[in-house]
């Protein structure tokens, strides 16, 4: 007696033509041998560095669409946020237009302290625009994303983020253009070329872009960009300090 329940119509479809459903345990060749887990299609772990990602504005628009379903959760941790601070964020309005001062404080505490994943993702598109290369303070939104299990997020969310940072990387390493983050960059004593390069590459690695593909591309770009943007690949002193 077979242990696996299977709909009779589906069984005939498998037997006659093979099932195209990748989640189906049957191999389409026999009704007596379900596929082992190791034989099923594995989830893609690493992704190619996309040289042909859409323009920045299109990437940002898609990012807002993908994350628009999230709504903030309230009753924040009182050890980390005062009632007045929470109220200011609650009244921030449209996340596309909200000033950083109204919600940026969430990046300095654990995401669970400000309502958890839903709150963090509600502000994420605007948060990236206003904090990713904002050197007034070290916001590091990608670290918050990793704390929330970035690698387990729905596929469409990861795809939208990879597209944005692939486009940002192409623009930066090919032409020194930090769009869309240039409007929040501030003058600092740091080596800006090195620091911006590190931030972009770290984001791509966190988004599971294939390191070999990425660094092969950056090595080739060295012949076409300034030494400051690409030379950090060979500089052992390159750091965030």
C-alpha positions as CSV (number, residue, x, y, z in Angstrom):
1,X,0.0,0.0,0.0
2,X,1.4,3.4,-1.0
3,X,2.1,5.9,1.8
4,X,1.6,9.0,-0.4
5,X,-1.9,10.3,-1.1
6,X,-2.3,11.5,-4.6
7,X,-5.4,12.6,-6.5
8,X,-6.5,10.0,-9.1
9,X,-6.7,12.6,-11.9
10,X,-3.3,13.9,-11.0
11,X,-1.9,10.4,-11.0
12,X,-3.1,9.8,-14.6
13,X,-1.7,13.2,-15.7
14,X,1.7,12.2,-14.2
15,X,1.6,8.8,-15.8
16,X,0.6,10.0,-19.3
17,X,2.4,13.3,-19.7
18,X,4.6,14.0,-16.7
19,X,3.9,16.7,-14.1
20,X,5.5,20.1,-14.5
21,X,4.8,21.2,-11.0
22,X,8.3,21.5,-9.4
23,X,6.8,21.0,-5.9
24,X,5.2,17.7,-6.9
25,X,7.0,14.7,-5.2
26,X,6.4,12.5,-8.3
27,X,9.0,12.1,-10.9
28,X,6.6,11.9,-13.9
29,X,8.1,8.6,-15.0
30,X,6.6,6.2,-12.4
31,X,3.7,6.2,-10.0
32,X,5.6,4.0,-7.6
33,X,8.6,6.2,-6.9
34,X,8.3,9.7,-5.5
35,X,11.3,11.9,-5.9
36,X,13.6,12.2,-3.0
37,X,14.1,15.7,-1.5
38,X,17.6,15.8,-3.0
39,X,16.2,15.3,-6.5
40,X,13.8,18.2,-6.3
41,X,14.7,21.6,-7.7
42,X,16.8,23.4,-5.1
43,X,16.2,27.0,-4.2
44,X,18.7,29.3,-5.9
45,X,21.3,30.3,-3.4
46,X,23.4,32.8,-5.3
47,X,22.4,35.2,-8.1
48,X,24.3,36.8,-10.9
49,X,25.3,40.4,-10.8
50,X,22.8,42.0,-13.1
51,X,24.5,44.5,-15.4
52,X,21.1,45.3,-17.1
53,X,19.0,46.2,-14.1
54,X,16.4,48.9,-14.7
55,X,17.2,52.6,-14.1
56,X,17.3,53.8,-10.5
57,X,13.9,55.5,-10.6
58,X,12.2,52.3,-11.9
59,X,14.0,50.3,-9.2
60,X,12.9,52.6,-6.4
61,X,9.3,52.7,-7.7
62,X,9.2,48.9,-7.7
63,X,10.7,48.8,-4.2
64,X,7.9,51.0,-2.9
65,X,5.3,48.8,-4.6
66,X,6.7,45.6,-3.2
67,X,6.9,46.9,0.4
68,X,3.7,49.0,0.4
69,X,1.7,46.2,2.0
70,X,3.4,46.6,5.3
71,X,2.0,48.8,8.1
72,X,3.8,49.9,11.3
73,X,3.1,48.3,14.6
74,X,2.9,50.4,17.7
75,X,3.3,50.2,21.5
76,X,7.1,50.4,21.2
77,X,9.7,49.4,23.8
78,X,9.7,52.1,26.4
79,X,13.3,51.5,27.3
80,X,14.3,52.6,23.8
81,X,11.6,55.1,22.7
82,X,9.6,57.7,24.5
83,X,5.9,58.1,23.9
84,X,6.7,61.4,22.1
85,X,9.1,59.7,19.8
86,X,6.7,57.0,18.9
87,X,4.0,59.6,18.3
88,X,6.2,61.6,15.9
89,X,6.7,58.4,13.8
90,X,3.0,57.6,14.0
91,X,2.3,61.0,12.5
92,X,4.9,60.9,9.8
93,X,2.4,60.1,7.1
94,X,3.3,58.9,3.6
95,X,6.6,56.9,3.8
96,X,7.5,58.3,0.4
97,X,7.5,61.8,1.7
98,X,8.3,61.4,5.4
99,X,11.5,63.3,6.7
100,X,14.2,61.1,8.1
101,X,13.9,62.8,11.5
102,X,10.4,61.3,11.9
103,X,11.4,57.7,11.7
104,X,15.2,57.4,11.5
105,X,15.4,56.6,15.2
106,X,14.2,53.0,14.5
107,X,17.6,52.2,13.0
108,X,19.5,52.7,16.2
109,X,17.7,50.0,18.1
110,X,16.8,46.4,17.4
111,X,13.9,46.2,15.0
112,X,11.8,44.3,17.6
113,X,11.9,47.4,19.8
114,X,9.9,49.4,17.3
115,X,7.2,47.0,16.3
116,X,9.2,44.4,14.6
117,X,9.4,43.4,10.9
118,X,6.3,45.2,9.7
119,X,7.4,48.5,11.0
120,X,11.0,48.1,9.6
121,X,9.7,47.1,6.2
122,X,7.1,49.8,6.0
123,X,9.9,52.4,6.1
124,X,12.5,50.4,4.2
125,X,12.3,52.0,0.7
126,X,12.4,55.5,2.1
127,X,14.9,54.4,4.7
128,X,17.4,53.3,2.1
129,X,17.1,56.5,0.2
130,X,17.7,58.7,3.2
131,X,20.2,56.6,5.3
132,X,22.3,54.3,3.1
133,X,25.1,56.8,2.4
134,X,24.1,59.3,5.1
135,X,27.4,59.7,7.0
136,X,26.0,62.1,9.6
137,X,25.3,59.0,11.6
138,X,25.8,55.3,11.1
139,X,22.4,54.0,10.3
140,X,23.3,50.7,8.5
141,X,19.8,49.6,7.4
142,X,21.2,46.5,5.8
143,X,22.3,45.2,9.2
144,X,18.7,45.6,10.4
145,X,17.5,43.7,7.4
146,X,19.9,40.9,8.2
147,X,18.6,40.8,11.8
148,X,15.2,40.2,10.3
149,X,16.3,37.3,8.2
150,X,16.8,39.0,4.8
151,X,17.7,35.7,3.1
152,X,14.2,34.3,4.0
153,X,12.2,37.3,2.8
154,X,9.7,36.7,-0.1
155,X,11.3,36.4,-3.5
156,X,9.8,39.6,-4.9
157,X,11.3,41.6,-2.0
158,X,14.8,40.2,-2.5
159,X,14.6,40.6,-6.3
160,X,13.6,44.3,-5.9
161,X,16.4,45.0,-3.5
162,X,19.0,43.2,-5.7
163,X,17.9,45.1,-8.8
164,X,18.3,48.4,-7.0
165,X,21.8,47.7,-5.7
166,X,23.0,46.1,-8.9
167,X,22.0,49.4,-10.7
168,X,23.6,51.5,-8.0
169,X,26.8,49.4,-8.3
170,X,26.9,49.8,-12.1
171,X,26.4,53.5,-11.9
172,X,29.0,53.9,-9.2
173,X,31.8,51.7,-10.5
174,X,31.3,52.7,-14.1
175,X,30.8,56.4,-13.6
176,X,31.1,57.4,-10.0
177,X,27.4,58.2,-9.7
178,X,25.9,57.5,-6.3
179,X,22.3,58.1,-7.4
180,X,19.9,57.8,-5.6
181,X,21.9,58.3,-2.4
182,X,23.9,61.4,-3.3
183,X,21.4,63.8,-1.9
184,X,22.1,62.6,1.7
185,X,25.9,62.2,1.4
186,X,27.8,64.6,3.7
187,X,31.4,65.7,3.6
188,X,33.5,63.6,6.0
189,X,37.1,62.9,6.8
190,X,36.7,59.3,5.4
191,X,38.0,58.1,2.1
192,X,34.6,58.5,0.4
193,X,35.4,56.5,-2.7
194,X,36.5,53.5,-0.6
195,X,33.6,53.8,1.9
196,X,30.9,54.1,-0.7
197,X,32.4,51.1,-2.6
198,X,32.4,49.0,0.6
199,X,28.8,49.9,1.4
200,X,27.6,48.9,-2.0
201,X,29.5,45.7,-2.2
202,X,28.5,44.6,1.3
203,X,24.8,45.2,0.4
204,X,25.2,43.1,-2.7
205,X,26.8,40.2,-0.7
206,X,24.0,40.4,1.9
207,X,21.5,40.1,-1.0
208,X,23.3,36.9,-2.1
209,X,24.8,38.2,-5.3
210,X,27.5,35.6,-6.4
211,X,30.8,36.9,-5.0
212,X,32.8,35.5,-7.9
213,X,30.6,37.1,-10.5
214,X,30.6,40.4,-8.6
215,X,34.3,40.7,-8.0
216,X,35.1,39.5,-11.6
217,X,32.9,42.3,-12.8
218,X,34.6,44.9,-10.5
219,X,38.1,43.7,-11.5
220,X,37.2,44.3,-15.2
221,X,35.7,47.7,-14.3
222,X,39.0,48.8,-12.9
223,X,40.2,49.5,-16.4
224,X,37.4,51.9,-16.9
225,X,37.0,53.7,-13.6
226,X,39.1,55.9,-11.4
227,X,41.7,54.2,-9.2
228,X,39.9,55.5,-6.1
229,X,36.6,53.6,-6.8
230,X,38.1,50.3,-8.0
231,X,41.5,50.4,-6.4
232,X,40.0,49.6,-3.0
233,X,39.8,46.0,-4.2
234,X,43.5,45.7,-3.9
235,X,44.1,47.9,-0.8
236,X,44.4,45.9,2.4
237,X,44.0,49.1,4.4
238,X,40.5,49.7,3.1
239,X,38.1,49.8,6.0
240,X,35.2,51.8,7.4
241,X,37.3,53.5,9.9
